[in-house]
């Protein structure tokens, strides 16, 4: 019974279901990003700011696909892709700047965590706008034939 409720909550059309799906996709993408970040910072010993960018780009690809088909249940198009990319570019810039600040305050290995806590809610709003706003829908062209 509880499994049915959970499935219904996740697969529903309401805003709460959308936020839950965003959290699941974002959680997966964030864990993927953090794992990659740790590999670059702790094993490869790349600077935290560059590690943030590299790990963000890799997780971005997974996030893009899952956000369209699972979170917002939309069909991708060029305009939505540009909007999604711009929202994530802004988010990546915010994260990189915050990592630079937090790495000096709490150390390199944990710097990404508070940066994510600040950036994720902002990213939800930007991505939701990019993927669901009618301005980003492609208009169907009418096919006029000369008779």
Secondary structure, DSSP 8 states (H G I E B T S, - for coil): -HHHHHHHHHH-SSHHHHHHHHHHHHHHHHHHHHHHHHIIIIIS---HHHHHHHHHHHHHHHHHHHIIIIIS-----HHHHHHHHHHHHHHHHHHHHHHHHHHHHH-TTTHHHHHHHHHHHHHHHHHHHHHH-GGGS----------
